[in-house]
Amino acid sequence: MAHDIHIIGGGLAGSEAAWQLAEAGYRVRLSEMRGGGDMTPAHQGDTLAEMVCSNSFRSDDGDSNAVGLLHREMRSLGSIIMREADATKVPAGSALAVDRDLFSGGVTKALAEHPNVTIVRERIDTLPTEGMTIVATGPLTAASLAESIGIATGKDALAFFDAIAPIVYRDSIDMDIAWMASRWDKVGPIGDGKDYINCPMDKDQYYAFVQGLIDGDKTEFKDWEKDTPYFEGCMPIEVMAERGVETLRFGPMKGVGLDNPRTGRWPYAVVQLRQDNALGTLWNMVGFQTKLKHGAQVELFRTIPGLEKAEFARLGGLHRNSFIRSPELLDGQLRLKSAPHIRFAGQITGCEGYVESAAIGLVAARFAIAELGGRSLPPPPPETALGALLGHITGGADAASYQPMNVNFGLFPPVAEDVRKKDRKLAYTQRAGAALAEWMKVADGVAA
C-alpha cells in the first residue's frame, strides 16, 4: 500500500502516532525492527507498544496530579494507548497499571486491523531523505539509525542508563509474612485498598539488606559507558543505597501508612510488590530497578521477609538509553530543523515515561495531520499538560543541560499568586481543562 507518512518505531509513541493519523484518514507505513530478525537489549517480544521497565502509567488522578491530567487530555483526543490501558488495567491503588501482555496485544491488534495502517517488520538504517516521516525509535534506537541521526543533526546524542525491576511469581511469596494493603488504605478505581503485597523489615533486617545492596556484584560498564549518568526517575536501588543508609526508607522502602496486621504498627521498612498481569500471577518489585548481577539479585532478594522462596519471572537489568538535544534541534512542531520533513516523537526527544512518550507521539501526529491537509495547527496551550511537556522539549529547557523529564506542574505557567497552596494543583488542572477544550476546537477543525 502506498503511504502518506512513514513512522519508524512501533513503541508507544509510534503506535499512538500511527493510530491518530490512520483515524484521520491517512495511510501509514509503520516500520518496526522487532519481529524482523532484530531485537533490543530490553524488549522481550515483538508486539507493538511493549512496556519494558514497568507496567504502570503512574497516577490516574486528573484533578491533582500532572501525569493524571495528561491521561485525561489524551483520552479526550482519542488515544489508543489510553484506550487499551483502560481496557487492561489491574489493581494499583490510585495508579493506572496494566497487564502488559494484554495491553501491547490490544494495541498491536488495533493497528494490524486498521485499513489505513501497514505494519512492516524491518530495520531502518538511515533517515529517509524525502517524504513525511516520524522517527519514534525510542531510547534503544538501533546503532545504524542512531549514527544516521547523529550525522543529520551534527550533534552527539546524549545518553543515560535506565534500569528494570524484577518480577516475582505470586505463588512463591509467603503470605504468612507479607500482607495485602495500599498505603493509607487508599482505594483505587478498581482496587479495594489492598492492592500491594507488603514485605516488612525490622531495623536489623533493613540495615543488613542495605549493606547487601552496596556489597553485591554489579554489572560492569564498558569504557565508553563509565561516564554515562543515571536517570534520576529510574535510579538503581543500590545506587540510592550508596547515597546514605536511610535513603531507601524515605523512598521506595518507606513503611509510612502501612499497618502490619500482625503487629498493628508500621514496619521499619517495607518492600512493595504491584500486580503485573490481569491473572494476578506476576508481581513487580516496586522501585527495585537494579544493576546487580542476576545471581546476586536472587541471593539478596530472598533475604527479604516473605520472599525467602521467591521465584522470579524476570530479573532486573540495565540498558543504555539515548536521546537528542531537542530544544536545539527541533522546531516548535517537533520537526528536525535541518530536515523538516522529519519529526521526532517519544523518548528519543528526551521526554521520560510511558505516557509522556505516547503523548508526544500523539502531538507529532496531530501536527502531521494538519500539514498533510495543507493547514497549520498551533501547539497545545502551555497551560495544558500536553503543551507544557511539548514546550519543555522544544525550547523550554536549556539545551546544554537537557535531561529526560516527566510531566510535572513545574513545567506549567504558574497559577495566580493569590491561589492558596492547597488549592494550586486543582487550579492547574481546571485551567488546563478549559485551555484544552479551546485548543481541541481548532484541532478538530484542522483534522476535518
Secondary structure as GFF3:
##gff-version 3
##sequence-region A 1 448
A	DSSP	beta_strand	5	8	.	.	.	ID=ss1
A	DSSP	alpha_helix	12	23	.	.	.	ID=ss2
A	DSSP	beta_strand	28	32	.	.	.	ID=ss3
A	DSSP	beta_strand	56	59	.	.	.	ID=ss4
A	DSSP	alpha_helix	66	76	.	.	.	ID=ss5
A	DSSP	alpha_helix	80	87	.	.	.	ID=ss6
A	DSSP	beta_strand	89	90	.	.	.	ID=ss7
A	DSSP	beta_strand	95	98	.	.	.	ID=ss8
A	DSSP	alpha_helix	100	112	.	.	.	ID=ss9
A	DSSP	beta_strand	117	121	.	.	.	ID=ss10
A	DSSP	beta_strand	133	135	.	.	.	ID=ss11
A	DSSP	three_ten_helix	138	140	.	.	.	ID=ss12
A	DSSP	alpha_helix	143	153	.	.	.	ID=ss13
A	DSSP	beta_strand	158	164	.	.	.	ID=ss14
A	DSSP	beta_strand	167	169	.	.	.	ID=ss15
A	DSSP	three_ten_helix	170	172	.	.	.	ID=ss16
A	DSSP	beta_strand	179	181	.	.	.	ID=ss17
A	DSSP	three_ten_helix	183	185	.	.	.	ID=ss18
A	DSSP	beta_strand	196	201	.	.	.	ID=ss19
A	DSSP	alpha_helix	203	215	.	.	.	ID=ss20
A	DSSP	three_ten_helix	223	225	.	.	.	ID=ss21
A	DSSP	three_ten_helix	232	234	.	.	.	ID=ss22
A	DSSP	alpha_helix	237	242	.	.	.	ID=ss23
A	DSSP	three_ten_helix	247	250	.	.	.	ID=ss24
A	DSSP	beta_strand	269	275	.	.	.	ID=ss25
A	DSSP	beta_strand	282	285	.	.	.	ID=ss26
A	DSSP	alpha_helix	294	301	.	.	.	ID=ss27
A	DSSP	beta_strand	312	314	.	.	.	ID=ss28
A	DSSP	beta_strand	317	323	.	.	.	ID=ss29
A	DSSP	alpha_helix	326	329	.	.	.	ID=ss30
A	DSSP	beta_strand	335	336	.	.	.	ID=ss31
A	DSSP	beta_strand	339	344	.	.	.	ID=ss32
A	DSSP	three_ten_helix	346	349	.	.	.	ID=ss33
A	DSSP	alpha_helix	354	372	.	.	.	ID=ss34
A	DSSP	alpha_helix	385	391	.	.	.	ID=ss35
A	DSSP	pi_helix	392	396	.	.	.	ID=ss36
A	DSSP	three_ten_helix	399	401	.	.	.	ID=ss37
A	DSSP	three_ten_helix	409	411	.	.	.	ID=ss38
A	DSSP	three_ten_helix	421	423	.	.	.	ID=ss39
A	DSSP	alpha_helix	424	447	.	.	.	ID=ss40
###
